[in-house]
Amino acid sequence: PSPAVMHDVDMLPLPGVDYRFDPAREVRHLSTEVSQFDYRLPYDKYCSGALIAHKAFLRSINGFATQFWGWGGEDDEFCARVAKW
């Protein structure tokens, strides 16, 4: 199985953070430790920033929605579908 990483353009890796992906998992949220949110998640079920997932999993939930334009909403909609899986 081959994973894919999706990230917002303003999310860069931090040194010293373990970004390894456990192949037994379907998806992992990578941006749980970011300076812009004082190293906390900004709200419950936050799923934005950077994710790694198996390509087959992304296909099974139909990836990111294409009806969003501009900024915002697409991450939360994606996260809601991930949570249903």
C-alpha positions in Angstrom: 0.0 0.0 0.0 1.2 3.4 -1.0 0.4 6.5 1.2 -0.2 10.0 0.0 0.4 13.2 1.9 -1.9 16.2 1.6 -1.1 19.5 3.2 -2.1 23.2 3.3 0.5 25.5 1.7 1.1 27.2 5.0 1.9 24.0 6.9 5.6 23.1 7.0 7.2 20.2 9.0 8.7 21.0 12.4 12.0 19.5 13.4 11.8 16.8 16.1 8.2 15.8 15.3 7.6 12.1 14.5 5.8 12.0 11.1 6.1 8.3 10.5 3.0 6.5 9.1 1.9 3.2 10.5 0.8 1.2 7.5 -1.8 -0.6 9.6 -3.7 2.7 9.9 -5.8 4.2 7.1 -5.1 7.8 7.8 -3.1 10.0 10.2 -3.4 13.7 11.0 0.1 15.2 10.9 -0.5 18.8 11.9 -1.5 18.3 15.5 1.6 20.3 16.7 1.6 23.6 14.9 2.9 27.0 16.2 0.0 29.0 14.8 -2.4 27.3 17.2 0.0 27.3 20.2 0.7 23.6 19.6 -2.9 22.6 20.3 -5.7 21.7 18.0 -7.9 24.8 17.4 -11.2 22.9 17.8 -12.5 19.4 18.4 -12.3 17.1 15.3 -9.9 19.5 13.6 -8.6 17.6 10.5 -6.9 20.3 8.5 -3.3 21.1 7.7 -1.5 17.9 6.8 -2.7 14.3 6.5 -1.2 11.1 5.4 -3.4 8.2 4.1 -3.3 5.2 2.0 -4.2 6.0 -1.6 -6.8 3.2 -1.6 -8.5 4.8 1.4 -8.6 8.2 -0.2 -10.2 6.6 -3.3 -12.8 4.8 -1.1 -14.0 8.0 0.5 -13.8 9.9 -2.9 -10.9 12.2 -1.9 -11.4 15.9 -1.4 -14.7 17.4 -2.6 -14.4 19.7 -5.6 -17.4 21.9 -4.9 -15.4 24.2 -2.6 -13.8 27.4 -4.0 -11.6 29.8 -2.2 -10.7 29.2 1.4 -12.3 27.0 4.0 -14.7 24.2 4.5 -13.2 21.5 2.4 -11.1 20.1 5.3 -14.0 19.8 7.7 -16.2 18.2 5.0 -13.3 15.7 4.3 -12.8 15.0 8.0 -16.6 14.3 8.4 -16.3 11.6 5.7 -13.1 10.2 7.3 -14.9 9.9 10.7 -17.8 7.9 9.1 -15.3 5.4 7.8 
